[in-house]
Amino acid sequence: MPNPTASALHPRDEIARSWRRLWGDAPPIPVHVADLYPWRRIRLDGSPETGLEEPFHVSRSEERRRVRAVLDGLEPGHDTLVGLWIDEEPPERGEWTPLPGLDGRRLRCAQAEHVHVAPRLDRTTVDALVRRVVDGSVGMLLLGPPDLAWLVHPFQDGIEILVASPERREELLDRWSSWLCMHDPWYEEAVPGPDALLD
């Protein structure tokens, strides 16, 4: 029988609940999530043109194309995605609201002054936000499905993917092997530890 309380929750409250369930008290900053759950992180910044030892040395349009390819691989079509924006002010594109319970100050994360959420970003808005961050804009963007089972963090010269399932991570490591960052400590074999959040 459906839970009437759950169905009455505002989408932003559902998203906050999903974050706490899958990512615990980790601030919504990829490096902090990776510190707590290193076996959930994938970093892509290799380039077939320059080998796997260098960051993306490609055009900004190619960077955006790669972000779209990653999103399509994770969520084919991705007509709408959840967006998390970490900065004092949210972007003008999209309907953003503060995300309760994940304010960076409460989590003592200096990088996250505020966390804003947009429950439904269409493809056009996603493309505009990706363009903004790969061009070096201030602010940090995370994109994912409503349950936040995976997160994509595009940035200037790279992409990070965070996945709740270690098995899914292994699948994605194989899929994106030609774009993997091989010179970063994240790539060292990480053995999953006790992960009560997935029990």
GUVO-795393 format. One record per residue (C-alpha): residue in one letter; x, y, z; chain; residue number from 1. Coordinates in Angstrom, 2 decimals. Example, Ala and Ser with C-alpha at 12.3 -4.5 7.8 and 13.67 -1.06 7.14 Angstrom:
REM residues 2
  r        u        v        w  c    k
  a    12.30    -4.50     7.80  A    1
  s    13.67    -1.06     7.14  A    2
END
This chain:
REM residues 199
  r        u        v        w  c    k
  m     0.00     0.00     0.00  A    1
  p     1.49     3.38    -0.96  A    2
  n     2.83     5.51     1.84  A    3
  p     0.68     8.69     1.82  A    4
  t     3.33    10.61     3.75  A    5
  a     6.04     9.82     1.19  A    6
  s     3.82    10.75    -1.76  A    7
  a     3.08    14.11    -0.14  A    8
  l     6.74    15.07     0.11  A    9
  h     7.98    17.97    -1.99  A   10
  p    10.38    16.74    -4.73  A   11
  r    13.27    18.60    -3.05  A   12
  d    12.58    16.72     0.21  A   13
  e    12.58    13.41    -1.65  A   14
  i    15.92    14.37    -3.18  A   15
  a    17.36    15.32     0.22  A   16
  r    16.15    11.98     1.59  A   17
  s    17.74    10.12    -1.33  A   18
  w    21.03    11.94    -0.75  A   19
  r    21.13    11.01     2.93  A   20
  r    20.18     7.41     2.17  A   21
  l    22.82     6.86    -0.53  A   22
  w    25.54     9.38     0.32  A   23
  g    25.15     9.82     4.08  A   24
  d    26.64    12.96     5.59  A   25
  a    29.04    13.52     2.70  A   26
  p    28.79    17.11     1.44  A   27
  p    27.63    17.22    -2.19  A   28
  i    31.18    17.86    -3.38  A   29
  p    32.69    15.01    -5.44  A   30
  v    36.05    15.01    -3.66  A   31
  h    34.36    14.71    -0.25  A   32
  v    32.09    11.91    -1.43  A   33
  a    35.16    10.17    -2.83  A   34
  d    36.98    10.53     0.49  A   35
  l    34.18     8.62     2.22  A   36
  y    33.39     6.20    -0.62  A   37
  p    36.48     5.88    -2.87  A   38
  w    35.06     2.76    -4.57  A   39
  r    32.17     4.85    -5.94  A   40
  r    34.20     7.34    -7.97  A   41
  i    35.26     7.42   -11.62  A   42
  r    37.25    10.25   -13.14  A   43
  l    37.32    10.78   -16.88  A   44
  d    39.84    13.08   -18.45  A   45
  g    41.85    10.97   -20.85  A   46
  s    41.99    11.85   -24.51  A   47
  p    42.53     9.41   -27.38  A   48
  e    44.51    12.14   -29.15  A   49
  t    47.01    12.63   -26.32  A   50
  g    46.95     9.25   -24.60  A   51
  l    45.65     8.43   -21.14  A   52
  e    48.23    10.45   -19.25  A   53
  e    46.86    13.90   -20.08  A   54
  p    43.69    15.83   -19.24  A   55
  f    41.14    16.66   -21.91  A   56
  h    43.03    18.61   -24.58  A   57
  v    40.01    18.99   -26.79  A   58
  s    37.66    21.78   -27.73  A   59
  r    34.95    22.93   -25.37  A   60
  s    32.35    21.59   -27.80  A   61
  e    34.02    18.16   -27.59  A   62
  e    33.97    18.35   -23.79  A   63
  r    30.25    19.05   -23.91  A   64
  r    29.76    16.19   -26.35  A   65
  r    31.49    13.83   -23.93  A   66
  v    29.29    14.95   -21.05  A   67
  r    26.22    14.28   -23.19  A   68
  a    27.62    10.86   -24.12  A   69
  v    28.14     9.99   -20.46  A   70
  l    24.63    11.16   -19.53  A   71
  d    23.11     9.23   -22.44  A   72
  g    25.02     6.14   -21.38  A   73
  l    23.74     6.39   -17.83  A   74
  e    20.21     7.57   -18.59  A   75
  p    19.32     7.12   -22.27  A   76
  g    17.36    10.11   -23.50  A   77
  h    17.65    11.94   -20.15  A   78
  d    14.62    14.09   -20.91  A   79
  t    14.77    15.43   -17.35  A   80
  l    17.44    15.18   -14.67  A   81
  v    17.89    16.40   -11.11  A   82
  g    20.43    19.19   -10.76  A   83
  l    22.43    20.16    -7.68  A   84
  w    24.23    23.50    -7.80  A   85
  i    26.79    24.41    -5.15  A   86
  d    27.45    28.14    -4.86  A   87
  e    26.00    31.18    -3.12  A   88
  e    23.66    31.94    -6.02  A   89
  p    21.88    29.41    -8.26  A   90
  p    22.00    29.73   -12.06  A   91
  e    19.35    31.73   -13.87  A   92
  r    18.39    28.70   -15.98  A   93
  g    16.15    26.20   -14.18  A   94
  e    13.90    26.41   -11.12  A   95
  w    16.26    26.21    -8.14  A   96
  t    15.47    26.07    -4.44  A   97
  p    17.69    25.52    -1.37  A   98
  l    18.03    21.84    -0.53  A   99
  p    17.04    21.26     3.11  A  100
  g    19.52    19.51     5.33  A  101
  l    22.45    19.66     2.89  A  102
  d    23.62    23.23     3.42  A  103
  g    27.39    23.16     3.21  A  104
  r    27.81    25.24     6.35  A  105
  r    26.02    22.61     8.43  A  106
  l    28.33    19.98     6.96  A  107
  r    31.37    22.17     7.68  A  108
  c    32.38    22.18     4.05  A  109
  a    34.04    25.46     3.11  A  110
  q    33.48    24.84    -0.60  A  111
  a    29.71    24.50    -0.26  A  112
  e    28.23    27.77     0.92  A  113
  h    24.81    26.71    -0.28  A  114
  v    23.27    23.73    -2.04  A  115
  h    20.44    24.40    -4.49  A  116
  v    18.33    21.78    -6.24  A  117
  a    16.29    21.77    -9.45  A  118
  p    14.12    18.62    -9.51  A  119
  r    13.51    18.69   -13.28  A  120
  l    16.07    20.01   -15.75  A  121
  d    15.30    19.49   -19.43  A  122
  r    17.97    18.69   -22.00  A  123
  t    18.26    22.29   -23.19  A  124
  t    18.86    23.55   -19.66  A  125
  v    21.31    20.72   -18.93  A  126
  d    23.29    21.62   -22.06  A  127
  a    23.35    25.30   -21.03  A  128
  l    24.58    24.46   -17.52  A  129
  v    27.22    22.07   -18.84  A  130
  r    28.44    24.79   -21.20  A  131
  r    28.69    27.16   -18.25  A  132
  v    30.80    24.86   -16.08  A  133
  v    33.13    23.54   -18.79  A  134
  d    33.81    27.17   -19.75  A  135
  g    35.14    27.69   -16.21  A  136
  s    32.17    29.30   -14.47  A  137
  v    32.13    29.70   -10.69  A  138
  g    29.83    27.11    -9.17  A  139
  m    29.67    23.34    -9.13  A  140
  l    27.09    21.20   -10.93  A  141
  l    25.96    17.65   -10.17  A  142
  l    23.43    15.88   -12.41  A  143
  g    21.59    12.66   -11.67  A  144
  p    18.29    10.76   -11.68  A  145
  p    15.64    11.43    -9.01  A  146
  d    16.96     8.64    -6.75  A  147
  l    20.57     9.96    -7.07  A  148
  a    21.87     6.42    -7.70  A  149
  w    24.55     8.06    -9.86  A  150
  l    25.89    11.59   -10.17  A  151
  v    27.77    13.28   -12.98  A  152
  h    30.02    16.23   -12.15  A  153
  p    31.19    17.99   -15.33  A  154
  f    33.97    20.53   -14.90  A  155
  q    36.58    22.31   -16.95  A  156
  d    38.80    19.61   -18.50  A  157
  g    37.06    16.56   -17.08  A  158
  i    34.08    14.61   -15.79  A  159
  e    33.57    12.77   -12.53  A  160
  i    30.98    10.05   -12.05  A  161
  l    29.83     8.86    -8.63  A  162
  v    27.82     5.65    -8.46  A  163
  a    26.14     4.09    -5.43  A  164
  s    26.73     0.53    -6.66  A  165
  p    30.30    -0.88    -6.80  A  166
  e    29.12    -3.31    -9.49  A  167
  r    27.85    -0.46   -11.63  A  168
  r    31.17     1.29   -11.16  A  169
  e    33.04    -1.69   -12.58  A  170
  e    30.71    -1.72   -15.57  A  171
  l    31.31     1.97   -16.20  A  172
  l    35.09     1.64   -15.80  A  173
  d    35.01    -0.80   -18.71  A  174
  r    32.65     1.33   -20.77  A  175
  w    34.69     4.53   -20.48  A  176
  s    38.16     2.99   -20.32  A  177
  s    39.55     5.18   -23.13  A  178
  w    38.70     8.35   -21.20  A  179
  l    39.89     7.27   -17.76  A  180
  c    42.23     9.47   -15.80  A  181
  m    45.16     7.14   -15.10  A  182
  h    47.50     9.48   -13.23  A  183
  d    45.22    10.33   -10.29  A  184
  p    45.31     8.40    -6.99  A  185
  w    41.56     7.73    -7.30  A  186
  y    42.35     4.99    -9.81  A  187
  e    44.18     2.84    -7.28  A  188
  e    42.19    -0.29    -6.57  A  189
  a    39.75     0.57    -3.83  A  190
  v    38.24    -2.28    -1.87  A  191
  p    34.67    -1.53    -0.77  A  192
  g    34.45    -1.28     2.98  A  193
  p    31.45    -1.57     5.29  A  194
  d    28.74     0.41     3.56  A  195
  a    25.68     0.42     5.77  A  196
  l    23.95     2.86     3.47  A  197
  l    23.55     0.12     0.85  A  198
  d    22.30    -2.56     3.26  A  199
END
